[in-house]
Amino acid sequence: MNAAMRVHPISADTANDAVRAMYDRDLAVDGYVHNYTKLFSLNPAAWDAWLGLRGSLKRMDPQRYELVTLAAAVALRCRYCVGAHAAVLESKFFARSQLEAIARDHRTADLEAVDVAAMELARTVALHADRVAPEQIDALRHHGLTDEEIFDVVLAAAARALFTKMLDALAAEPDAAFASTMPIFELTQARPTRVGHPR
């Protein structure tokens, strides 16, 4: 385990078939075992459930999923998730300069209005779900999202809250593979902090 992790994951040497399959999957896809996968070795059934939930969100527009997830991770101040999803956004969707602009303030980063609204909703869900205002939902409808698509934005943000709280509570460090995008996290810390709508 990494030095800071507060629990002891199952080692590869003592892994049962379920845990070995988890580790082998990471090795096959990325060439190393993610620290979050090591945490889930303590409950492989929860890992399977997480993969199922995450897989259900693949029906979302891929860029929007990453933006919404980033927004929730930024709101929750999760270094691991910000670094990981910033890496995906940089490799697949945005130049570094625009990614840095998104990190500073997504509302002024030349994004589509629908994605700005989705990120605003994700931030509110992540921090204060009880403050989600009807206007935030209506804004997404105005931009053409269906109820199914709106549900997925909320689900993605709520799922990220679950995931980040697990990582942070157990002190899982970001994987070394995300070192190049970890500075993005620092940029997010100076951004405006407005959350939700007053009632």
Secondary structure, DSSP 8 states (H G I E B T S, - for coil): --TT-SS----GGG--HHHHHHHHHHHHHHSS--HHHHHHTT-HHHHHHHHHHHHHGGGS-HHHHHHHHHHHHHHTT-HHHHHHHHHHHHHHT--HHHHHHHHH-GGGS---HHHHHHHHHHHHHHHHGGG--HHHHHHHHHTT--HHHHHHHHHHHHHHHHHHHHHHHTT----GGGGGGHHHHHHHTTS----S---
